Amino acid sequence: MRVKEIFESMEYGPAPEASGEALAWIAGFGGRFGCFIDGTFRAPGETFETRNPASGAVLAEVTQATAEDVDAAVAAARAAQGKWQALGGKGRARVLYAIARLCQKNARLMAVLETLDCGKPIREARDADLPLVARHFYYHAGMAQLFEEEMPGREAIGVCGQVIPWNFPLLMLAWKVAPALAAGNTVVLKPAEWTSLSALLFADICRQAGLPKGVLNIVTGDGIVGERVVVHEGVDKVAFTGSTEVGRKIRRATAGQGKALTLELGGKSPFIVFEDADLDSAVEGLVDAIWFNGGQVCCAGSRLLVQEGVAERFLAKVKARMATLRVGDPLDKGIDLGAIVDPVQLARIRALVEASGGAVFQPCDLPEGCYYGPTLITGLESSDRLMQEEIFGPVLVSTTFRTPAEAVQLANDTRYGLAASVWSENINVALDIAPKLVAGVVWINGSNMFDAAAGFGGVRESGFGREGGPEGLRAYTRPAGKRKPLKPVKAMTGEPGAQAGLDRTAKFLIGGKQVRPDGGQVRPVYGRKGLAGQVGIAGRKDIRNAVEAARGAAGWAGTTAHLRAQILYYIAENLEARSAEFAARIEDLTGVKHGAREVEAAVSRLFSYGAWADKFGGDLRQVPMRGMALAVREPVGVIGALCPEEAPLLGLVSLMAPAIAMGNRVVLVTGEAAPLVAGDFCQVLETSDVPGGVVNILSGPHAELAPVLAAHMDVDAVWSFSGGDVSAVIEAESAGSLKRTWVNDGYATDWDAFEGRDVLEQASEVKTVWVPYGA
């Protein structure tokens, strides 16, 4: 073909990448791999085949790890953890730096092996995945070097069990292994059954980098192996990336085990195109958003929302561009879409599309094998299955909107909240929409922008926790020092009798008003002098009313931090004015002699979080692009909190103040031993300009109310510092909506020191907003 004809037709000739080096590496192990435990590859056990999805050819045999293999891996990680942590951040940094350099040096080998194993186009593995793998190890080498400065007062959690998916085997490994090692943890990693080879190659590279034995262990196999890692009693933290369904199972399986947990789950991300967008740029952004890695991406822009005025023109451009996409051998450098990872996944994609009621557009001819072409489906309602369910394939569904408000409504009409992409040439429109989207990541005039310095993760059923950035590293740490068991606090007791003075029953605070319990039940509360009063017993309907009031106060999140600070200061002023009364009440109900000190500490705590309200904000991340990655602090939403017994005023204030300082609304359940203190505090709140519904206070048995709060679909997080054994039930019941939880696991809390960034981290979410600019 002549050069002129090539330019006129824009046809690409074959440009295959050689696979010899990767196949030689496999052959060097005899084509059979055992688990990597304590720095060595064990002899293969019972094996299964791993295949090239593009050709169906067997690449290697990989071991199905046994329970004994998992035990050995965890034991090796436990034995190595102390020395690895004691090496110090600067010592760990040198090893992580060596890993990063070796990843760069072996980038071609790693990219080709990745493509052979999972079917993604070689240019994506080479130009996107591998540079990010190296970047994560470089970034976290730096974080290890600065660990004492960046994470003061924190230390490694211990042994981390990590389970990763098949769509980005090496990149997901880097996202998890790099921060875990930087913080001083050791790792037991379970790669996906379909794509284990690049993880085993990475283990080989770690040996060359001088990573001490036992610091990284890799056990291969199916979901049973992953389950063994997750529930193993020797694992201190679990990190999982995968489906929402499996994420729920992990949350339930780990409930009550005291394990730290982060989940990065599914998504159904909106790609929003406004009528003033650069449509040609938006088309290219859409290609990257949905057809990158064949749509097998958790944050794929799989829901196209186009403003009506340009919808017809934009869809015509999309269809024309789809017709030019090339589907074929992933090792061909001119290919846009490679193979689907496995015939099982291919069958699932086909079944979902065939069941669709919309108009299906598929312009590309497909080669024989495990391939599925770029697909556009129009004419669907927002409630249709394909508009709501994650397909995990190269399938785009589309609808239209008229106004920005409708765009936000449609975008948020999903149970997920992972990512979103906004296209507009008017930066005011884009920056108005971005904060309104329920998503952990928002890309403006772009898609699929990632970096180790910028946190990635979701909300709702997309999970919790962040990968990358300081927040991602923090998730692999805990406060330094040993925890002490919580000592039970018993309520004062007495004989039934008349209350001194007029009868008084403390009411609940719901929606800014004091109300009686819906069930009409009360119980007596005793002090040192006998019956001190009565308190209501909340039930399921009281929880419902309080949560509805909190949801109705959503405007609190939109108020200025300065206003929230002023109200916290005002609460402190009004509390201090009644300090003698509160001190006497605390001493009467608890029998302690330091009531005045607790009131003073509560007043100081309110002032502290008033000060933090306009200072704990986001920042600008240094990412390798011409643009900005803004780490924006947002409120979690509605937080349900079970207050402690041992500090009836200070404990309640210490949970309420940081939550509302960050713009959350709270439903507080008082400690059971001295609930009348909270009843008095309701009066303080009523005189302190707190908007109705921002703070709601109930009393009742924690064992009965904890599961109600945890299961409530309109509660976004549950905190528990209860004296009762409710941590396990909270974590188990939270799996339904995958809400965040923060529980004490039966350990004591130092309420005098319960203040600062660690608490504010729990009271906020990080949303990363990417804003590229210029050329």
GUMAR-451923 format. One line per 10 residues: number of its first residue (from 1); their letters; for each residue z, y, x of C-alpha. Coordinates in steps of 0.02 Angstrom, whole numbers, plus 50000, padded with zeros to 5 digits. Example, Ala and Ser with C-alpha at 12.3 -4.5 7.8 and 13.67 -1.06 7.14 Angstrom:
BEGIN
1 = AS = 50390 49775 50615 | 50357 49947 50684;
This chain:
BEGIN
1 = MRVKEIFESM = 50000 50000 50000 | 49952 50172 50066 | 50084 50309 50090 | 50006 50413 49949 | 50018 50267 49829 | 50199 50238 49877 | 50243 50419 49838 | 50148 50413 49674 | 50225 50250 49613 | 50396 50267 49698;
11 = EYGPAPEASG = 50397 50079 49715 | 50516 50007 49842 | 50471 49866 49957 | 50601 49734 50000 | 50735 49788 50124 | 50848 49637 50144 | 51009 49644 50243 | 51032 49494 50358 | 51175 49379 50310 | 51181 49276 50470;
21 = EALAWIAGFG = 51338 49354 50544 | 51438 49330 50384 | 51378 49150 50363 | 51420 49117 50545 | 51597 49180 50517 | 51615 49059 50370 | 51543 48918 50476 | 51670 48957 50612 | 51804 48894 50492 | 51700 48741 50448;
31 = GRFGCFIDGT = 51663 48818 50279 | 51838 48771 50220 | 51987 48890 50214 | 52172 48863 50200 | 52301 48994 50154 | 52350 49124 50283 | 52538 49108 50306 | 52651 49172 50444 | 52506 49231 50550 | 52401 49072 50547;
41 = FRAPGETFET = 52271 48989 50438 | 52345 48828 50371 | 52243 48670 50353 | 52147 48670 50189 | 52227 48578 50045 | 52147 48542 49878 | 51999 48660 49872 | 51878 48740 49750 | 51705 48810 49782 | 51666 48994 49797;
51 = RNPASGAVLA = 51484 49037 49762 | 51359 49174 49791 | 51333 49241 49614 | 51157 49300 49655 | 51094 49127 49702 | 51228 49006 49644 | 51238 48935 49821 | 51407 48874 49881 | 51476 48989 50015 | 51637 48899 50058;
61 = EVTQATAEDV = 51781 48796 49995 | 51946 48886 49970 | 52119 48810 49950 | 52208 48803 49784 | 52381 48855 49843 | 52526 48747 49790 | 52701 48801 49741 | 52754 48750 49917 | 52622 48865 49992 | 52688 49012 49890;
71 = DAAVAAARAA = 52867 48970 49941 | 52814 48965 50123 | 52721 49130 50110 | 52869 49218 50029 | 52989 49144 50157 | 52877 49204 50300 | 52868 49377 50223 | 53057 49382 50201 | 53088 49328 50380 | 52969 49460 50449;
81 = QGKWQALGGK = 53023 49606 50338 | 53178 49661 50431 | 53093 49672 50600 | 52939 49757 50526 | 53046 49890 50443 | 53153 49910 50599 | 52995 49942 50700 | 53000 50116 50623 | 52864 50221 50547 | 52787 50267 50713;
91 = GRARVLYAIA = 52777 50086 50768 | 52698 50033 50604 | 52575 50177 50616 | 52499 50107 50776 | 52465 49939 50694 | 52390 50018 50538 | 52281 50128 50648 | 52219 49973 50740 | 52177 49890 50573 | 52079 50044 50519;
101 = RLCQKNARLM = 51980 50045 50681 | 51940 49860 50668 | 51883 49883 50488 | 51761 50014 50550 | 51702 49907 50693 | 51675 49757 50578 | 51609 49859 50432 | 51440 49774 50425 | 51514 49599 50430 | 51641 49643 50296;
111 = AVLETLDCGK = 51512 49728 50184 | 51390 49582 50193 | 51526 49455 50158 | 51585 49558 50011 | 51410 49565 49939 | 51383 49379 49962 | 51547 49340 49877 | 51548 49459 49727 | 51365 49508 49702 | 51380 49696 49719;
121 = PIREARDADL = 51234 49789 49801 | 51250 49796 49990 | 51227 49985 49993 | 51381 50005 49881 | 51487 49888 49987 | 51424 49972 50145 | 51425 50155 50092 | 51568 50162 49966 | 51690 50017 49983 | 51706 49998 50172;
131 = PLVARHFYYH = 51726 50183 50214 | 51865 50192 50084 | 51948 50036 50154 | 51957 50115 50326 | 52010 50282 50251 | 52159 50202 50163 | 52223 50124 50323 | 52197 50285 50422 | 52286 50387 50288 | 52432 50268 50277;
141 = AGMAQLFEEE = 52444 50255 50465 | 52476 50442 50455 | 52601 50419 50314 | 52692 50288 50418 | 52697 50407 50566 | 52777 50540 50454 | 52878 50420 50346 | 53049 50491 50385 | 52989 50668 50349 | 52885 50626 50195;
151 = MPGREAIGVC = 53006 50501 50115 | 53181 50559 50164 | 53321 50450 50100 | 53204 50308 50052 | 53168 50137 50125 | 53056 49987 50099 | 53083 49882 49944 | 53063 49715 50035 | 52935 49579 49996 | 52787 49634 49889;
161 = GQVIPWNFPL = 52686 49514 49785 | 52512 49583 49755 | 52376 49515 49641 | 52203 49594 49650 | 52041 49576 49549 | 51865 49521 49592 | 51768 49683 49567 | 51825 49772 49726 | 51908 49634 49829 | 51925 49729 49993;
171 = LMLAWKVAPA = 51956 49900 49920 | 52092 49839 49801 | 52170 49749 49949 | 52171 49910 50050 | 52243 50010 49904 | 52391 49893 49897 | 52419 49824 50071 | 52407 49990 50165 | 52549 50083 50075 | 52657 49927 50068;
181 = LAAGNTVVLK = 52647 49902 50256 | 52664 50087 50293 | 52831 50091 50203 | 52898 49940 50297 | 52870 49804 50167 | 52792 49635 50195 | 52659 49563 50080 | 52608 49404 49992 | 52433 49438 49925 | 52339 49333 49796;
191 = PAEWTSLSAL = 52153 49378 49793 | 52043 49338 49643 | 51988 49158 49628 | 51804 49206 49626 | 51812 49324 49777 | 51935 49266 49910 | 51828 49270 50067 | 51842 49453 50115 | 52032 49444 50101 | 52031 49297 50221;
201 = LFADICRQAG = 51918 49394 50339 | 52041 49539 50328 | 52181 49420 50379 | 52078 49372 50531 | 52059 49557 50574 | 52247 49585 50556 | 52276 49452 50688 | 52162 49547 50805 | 52254 49709 50767 | 52420 49635 50820;
211 = LPKGVLNIVT = 52502 49632 50650 | 52663 49531 50673 | 52668 49358 50598 | 52729 49350 50419 | 52698 49533 50379 | 52539 49488 50281 | 52518 49321 50195 | 52372 49270 50084 | 52379 49129 49958 | 52219 49085 49867;
221 = GDGIVGERVV = 52185 49002 49701 | 52178 49029 49515 | 52293 49121 49395 | 52429 48991 49414 | 52450 49044 49595 | 52459 49226 49543 | 52593 49183 49416 | 52695 49093 49548 | 52688 49247 49660 | 52735 49365 49519;
231 = VHEGVDKVAF = 52887 49269 49457 | 52949 49210 49627 | 53132 49254 49649 | 53099 49305 49830 | 52977 49443 49780 | 53052 49617 49762 | 52901 49713 49699 | 52745 49662 49604 | 52582 49760 49608 | 52440 49704 49497;
241 = TGSTEVGRKI = 52265 49764 49460 | 52171 49676 49322 | 52158 49659 49135 | 52278 49736 49010 | 52310 49565 48933 | 52371 49494 49099 | 52467 49654 49134 | 52568 49625 48975 | 52606 49447 49028 | 52667 49508 49197;
251 = RRATAGQGKA = 52778 49639 49118 | 52859 49506 49009 | 52870 49379 49150 | 52960 49500 49266 | 53075 49573 49133 | 53256 49570 49190 | 53216 49510 49366 | 53251 49679 49446 | 53077 49687 49521 | 52985 49851 49546;
261 = LTLELGGKSP = 52818 49845 49455 | 52655 49942 49456 | 52507 49898 49346 | 52329 49965 49359 | 52241 49894 49208 | 52088 49916 49097 | 51997 50069 49037 | 51867 50134 48916 | 51833 50299 49000 | 51739 50441 48914;
271 = FIVFEDADLD = 51592 50529 48996 | 51583 50698 48907 | 51424 50803 48917 | 51428 50980 48847 | 51270 51071 48796 | 51282 51192 48943 | 51288 51050 49071 | 51156 51025 49205 | 51078 50879 49113 | 50983 50807 49261;
281 = SAVEGLVDAI = 51141 50806 49367 | 51238 50731 49222 | 51110 50589 49209 | 51136 50546 49392 | 51323 50559 49369 | 51310 50440 49222 | 51212 50314 49326 | 51355 50316 49451 | 51487 50311 49315 | 51429 50159 49219;
291 = WFNGGQVCCA = 51305 50062 49326 | 51398 50073 49491 | 51449 49893 49536 | 51356 49835 49381 | 51483 49919 49268 | 51618 49801 49332 | 51736 49947 49361 | 51899 49979 49269 | 51865 50167 49264 | 51680 50152 49221;
301 = GSRLLVQEGV = 51616 50293 49110 | 51570 50170 48975 | 51585 50289 48825 | 51454 50427 48826 | 51500 50577 48718 | 51360 50707 48706 | 51362 50873 48616 | 51242 50866 48469 | 51132 51011 48526 | 51071 50917 48679;
311 = AERFLAKVKA = 51101 50737 48628 | 50921 50690 48591 | 50855 50770 48750 | 50993 50697 48857 | 50973 50520 48790 | 50786 50530 48823 | 50823 50573 49005 | 50950 50432 49016 | 50825 50305 48950 | 50691 50364 49070;
321 = RMATLRVGDP = 50813 50348 49215 | 50869 50176 49159 | 50690 50115 49167 | 50686 50155 49353 | 50844 50061 49399 | 50814 49908 49506 | 50903 49745 49470 | 50896 49603 49596 | 50956 49525 49757 | 51117 49618 49806;
331 = LDKGIDLGAI = 51074 49603 49991 | 50918 49708 49963 | 50960 49887 50015 | 50842 49955 49882 | 50935 49874 49736 | 51036 49975 49608 | 51118 49833 49512 | 51162 49667 49589 | 51228 49508 49512 | 51369 49486 49388;
341 = VDPVQLARIR = 51515 49406 49478 | 51514 49239 49385 | 51425 49153 49240 | 51587 49161 49141 | 51586 49350 49149 | 51400 49357 49112 | 51426 49253 48954 | 51564 49371 48897 | 51453 49524 48918 | 51310 49442 48824;
351 = ALVEASGGAV = 51423 49390 48681 | 51494 49565 48659 | 51322 49647 48657 | 51246 49517 48541 | 51388 49548 48418 | 51355 49735 48419 | 51287 49822 48265 | 51209 49967 48359 | 51035 49999 48427 | 51020 49912 48596;
361 = FQPCDLPEGC = 50906 49981 48734 | 50873 49869 48885 | 50720 49924 48986 | 50731 49816 49142 | 50656 49647 49181 | 50783 49531 49258 | 50765 49400 49395 | 50826 49224 49368 | 51012 49201 49395 | 51176 49285 49354;
371 = YYGPTLITGL = 51105 49456 49309 | 51125 49579 49167 | 51022 49738 49157 | 51075 49916 49118 | 51107 49931 48931 | 51127 50078 48812 | 51194 50054 48635 | 51186 50196 48509 | 51228 50217 48326 | 51407 50154 48338;
381 = ESSDRLMQEE = 51559 50222 48248 | 51712 50271 48350 | 51805 50123 48277 | 51673 49995 48324 | 51730 49857 48441 | 51616 49908 48584 | 51681 50088 48573 | 51858 50024 48594 | 51851 49866 48699 | 51821 49857 48885;
391 = IFGPVLVSTT = 51658 49765 48917 | 51665 49761 49107 | 51478 49755 49127 | 51328 49874 49139 | 51340 49921 48955 | 51350 50102 48897 | 51394 50150 48718 | 51356 50325 48653 | 51401 50445 48514 | 51395 50633 48485;
401 = FRTPAEAVQL = 51515 50777 48452 | 51499 50954 48389 | 51646 51054 48457 | 51759 51042 48611 | 51905 50995 48497 | 51805 50850 48426 | 51757 50796 48602 | 51941 50786 48650 | 51983 50692 48490 | 51846 50563 48521;
411 = ANDTRYGLAA = 51888 50548 48706 | 52071 50512 48669 | 52030 50391 48527 | 52067 50237 48631 | 52218 50136 48680 | 52174 50162 48863 | 52200 50313 48975 | 52129 50281 49147 | 51991 50407 49187 | 51871 50534 49111;
421 = SVWSENINVA = 51720 50633 49167 | 51679 50809 49102 | 51510 50893 49126 | 51488 51079 49098 | 51419 51225 49198 | 51557 51333 49122 | 51710 51302 49228 | 51820 51377 49092 | 51763 51243 48971 | 51791 51104 49098;
431 = LDIAPKLVAG = 51964 51164 49148 | 52011 51189 48966 | 51963 51010 48922 | 52034 50919 49075 | 52220 50944 49035 | 52192 50889 48855 | 52121 50720 48903 | 52242 50574 48903 | 52192 50503 49071 | 52265 50482 49243;
441 = VVWINGSNMF = 52106 50545 49329 | 51981 50675 49271 | 51819 50709 49364 | 51731 50875 49331 | 51542 50869 49357 | 51559 50705 49449 | 51618 50526 49434 | 51696 50388 49538 | 51772 50505 49666 | 51913 50419 49759;
451 = DAAAGFGGVR = 52017 50453 49912 | 52176 50386 49990 | 52259 50557 49976 | 52230 50571 49788 | 52326 50461 49667 | 52229 50346 49552 | 52302 50261 49399 | 52320 50274 49212 | 52430 50295 49061 | 52446 50205 48895;
461 = ESGFGREGGP = 52373 50029 48907 | 52289 50071 49072 | 52458 50038 49152 | 52579 50139 49256 | 52598 50186 49437 | 52475 50265 49557 | 52368 50200 49700 | 52353 50321 49845 | 52435 50486 49886 | 52621 50511 49916;
471 = EGLRAYTRPA = 52658 50447 49741 | 52571 50283 49784 | 52675 50264 49942 | 52836 50309 49850 | 52805 50162 49732 | 52835 50047 49882 | 53003 50125 49923 | 53176 50136 49847 | 53330 50244 49880 | 53411 50191 50043;
481 = GKRKPLKPVK = 53576 50099 50040 | 53655 49956 49945 | 53683 49962 49757 | 53851 49922 49681 | 53876 49823 49521 | 53914 49928 49368 | 54096 49917 49314 | 54115 49901 49126 | 54194 50048 49036 | 54295 50006 48882;
491 = AMTGEPGAQA = 54318 50125 48738 | 54492 50182 48694 | 54572 50081 48556 | 54703 50120 48425 | 54776 50074 48260 | 54686 50124 48100 | 54764 50280 48030 | 54741 50458 47979 | 54651 50580 48095 | 54751 50730 48151;
501 = GLDRTAKFLI = 54686 50885 48060 | 54535 50882 47946 | 54427 50727 47944 | 54275 50745 48058 | 54123 50634 48076 | 53998 50678 48212 | 53820 50685 48148 | 53656 50649 48234 | 53542 50785 48300 | 53364 50753 48237;
511 = GGKQVRPDGG = 53226 50883 48229 | 53347 51024 48269 | 53464 50982 48125 | 53626 50884 48113 | 53598 50738 47995 | 53697 50589 47934 | 53646 50411 47980 | 53517 50341 47861 | 53619 50184 47832 | 53777 50280 47795;
521 = QVRPVYGRKG = 53877 50179 47921 | 54012 50252 48034 | 54142 50185 48153 | 54306 50257 48218 | 54323 50331 48392 | 54495 50332 48472 | 54571 50443 48604 | 54738 50444 48693 | 54820 50524 48542 | 54749 50404 48413;
531 = LAGQVGIAGR = 54600 50421 48298 | 54488 50560 48369 | 54354 50553 48235 | 54212 50448 48173 | 54033 50430 48230 | 53877 50373 48141 | 53792 50207 48178 | 53605 50229 48199 | 53479 50102 48140 | 53293 50073 48150;
541 = KDIRNAVEAA = 53252 50211 48026 | 53356 50339 48123 | 53257 50294 48279 | 53097 50316 48180 | 53151 50488 48117 | 53203 50545 48290 | 53040 50487 48370 | 52939 50573 48233 | 53035 50734 48265 | 53002 50718 48451;
551 = RGAAGWAGTT = 52816 50688 48421 | 52814 50841 48309 | 52882 50948 48451 | 52729 50915 48562 | 52709 51102 48586 | 52855 51096 48707 | 52740 51021 48839 | 52627 51173 48825 | 52765 51302 48850 | 52781 51386 49017;
561 = AHLRAQILYY = 52896 51313 49148 | 52982 51482 49154 | 53027 51470 48969 | 53093 51293 48991 | 53198 51354 49136 | 53271 51496 49034 | 53324 51378 48895 | 53407 51260 49019 | 53503 51408 49091 | 53554 51459 48916;
571 = IAENLEARSA = 53618 51283 48877 | 53720 51293 49037 | 53793 51461 48987 | 53846 51399 48816 | 53918 51239 48887 | 54019 51334 49016 | 54089 51448 48880 | 54166 51293 48800 | 54213 51206 48962 | 54399 51191 48923;
581 = EFAARIEDLT = 54362 51112 48755 | 54239 50986 48830 | 54357 50944 48974 | 54497 50907 48852 | 54382 50801 48744 | 54323 50697 48894 | 54499 50667 48954 | 54560 50620 48780 | 54419 50495 48747 | 54411 50416 48921;
591 = GVKHGAREVE = 54586 50432 48990 | 54526 50513 49151 | 54601 50669 49228 | 54443 50750 49294 | 54364 50814 49135 | 54349 50990 49203 | 54256 50927 49356 | 54132 50830 49247 | 54097 50984 49141 | 54073 51090 49296;
601 = AAVSRLFSYG = 53952 50961 49367 | 53856 50957 49201 | 53839 51147 49202 | 53778 51141 49382 | 53655 51002 49337 | 53580 51108 49199 | 53559 51254 49318 | 53479 51141 49448 | 53347 51077 49330 | 53320 51251 49264;
611 = AWADKFGGDL = 53279 51295 49443 | 53168 51142 49465 | 53071 51174 49304 | 52950 51299 49383 | 52953 51225 49559 | 52915 51040 49541 | 52731 51056 49508 | 52568 50988 49573 | 52478 51018 49735 | 52307 51019 49814;
621 = RQVPMRGMAL = 52261 50859 49905 | 52162 50862 50067 | 52015 50750 50025 | 51855 50731 50128 | 51741 50828 50014 | 51692 51007 49978 | 51799 51030 49826 | 51975 51011 49760 | 52078 50862 49707 | 52218 50937 49606;
631 = AVREPVGVIG = 52373 50830 49582 | 52438 50902 49418 | 52613 50861 49356 | 52615 50821 49171 | 52757 50766 49057 | 52769 50582 49014 | 52786 50623 48828 | 52927 50556 48719 | 53065 50476 48822 | 53198 50365 48743;
641 = ALCPEEAPLL = 53357 50358 48847 | 53516 50254 48834 | 53656 50358 48908 | 53797 50290 49017 | 53976 50252 48970 | 54056 50309 49132 | 54004 50492 49124 | 53987 50538 48939 | 53936 50719 48968 | 53866 50721 49144;
651 = GLVSLMAPAI = 53765 50563 49115 | 53687 50630 48955 | 53647 50799 49034 | 53577 50715 49191 | 53450 50620 49086 | 53409 50758 48962 | 53389 50903 49084 | 53253 50835 49201 | 53158 50763 49054 | 53146 50926 48957;
661 = AMGNRVVLVT = 53123 51028 49116 | 52958 50935 49142 | 52904 50963 48961 | 52955 50796 48886 | 53046 50771 48722 | 53193 50652 48717 | 53280 50533 48600 | 53453 50506 48675 | 53570 50367 48622 | 53748 50413 48674;
671 = GEAAPLVAGD = 53859 50300 48775 | 53961 50189 48662 | 54134 50224 48737 | 54148 50412 48704 | 54008 50466 48586 | 54102 50615 48514 | 54067 50711 48675 | 53882 50706 48631 | 53925 50760 48453 | 54006 50917 48523;
681 = FCQVLETSDV = 53856 50943 48638 | 53741 50947 48486 | 53825 51109 48436 | 53788 51183 48607 | 53604 51137 48590 | 53595 51216 48417 | 53651 51384 48488 | 53538 51378 48643 | 53363 51408 48571 | 53308 51228 48600;
691 = PGGVVNILSG = 53159 51201 48483 | 53187 51072 48348 | 53136 50897 48400 | 53141 50928 48588 | 53312 50848 48602 | 53368 50717 48476 | 53537 50630 48490 | 53593 50470 48404 | 53739 50352 48425 | 53749 50167 48397;
701 = PHAELAPVLA = 53754 49996 48481 | 53638 49990 48631 | 53604 49805 48610 | 53525 49839 48440 | 53438 50004 48476 | 53366 49964 48649 | 53232 49842 48586 | 53186 49961 48445 | 53155 50104 48567 | 53063 49992 48690;
711 = AHMDVDAVWS = 52947 49921 48558 | 52910 50088 48473 | 52726 50131 48496 | 52760 50319 48495 | 52888 50312 48635 | 52806 50337 48804 | 52949 50286 48918 | 53122 50211 48904 | 53265 50248 49024 | 53423 50145 49019;
721 = FSGGDVSAVI = 53587 50177 49109 | 53683 50082 48980 | 53840 49987 49018 | 53769 49844 48916 | 53651 49707 48973 | 53492 49779 48899 | 53376 49801 49049 | 53284 49637 49022 | 53253 49664 48836 | 53189 49840 48868;
731 = EAESAGSLKR = 53063 49780 48998 | 53007 49635 48889 | 52986 49738 48730 | 52896 49878 48823 | 52751 49760 48861 | 52674 49791 48690 | 52623 49969 48731 | 52646 49952 48921 | 52760 50102 48925 | 52854 50153 49081;
741 = TWVNDGYATD = 53033 50094 49099 | 53176 50147 49212 | 53329 50035 49198 | 53488 50009 49297 | 53482 49818 49302 | 53672 49815 49290 | 53700 49923 49445 | 53808 50078 49456 | 53736 50254 49464 | 53812 50394 49568;
751 = WDAFEGRDVL = 53804 50532 49437 | 53865 50662 49561 | 53706 50633 49663 | 53587 50598 49519 | 53476 50749 49547 | 53313 50802 49626 | 53138 50739 49660 | 53170 50554 49630 | 53226 50593 49452 | 53086 50717 49421;
761 = EQASEVKTVW = 52959 50586 49478 | 53018 50478 49333 | 53003 50625 49212 | 52821 50665 49254 | 52649 50590 49274 | 52522 50637 49408 | 52350 50677 49340 | 52217 50697 49475 | 52082 50823 49429 | 51930 50824 49544;
771 = VPYGA = 51833 50988 49552 | 51685 50985 49673 | 51603 51149 49716 | 51454 51210 49813 | 51336 51107 49918;
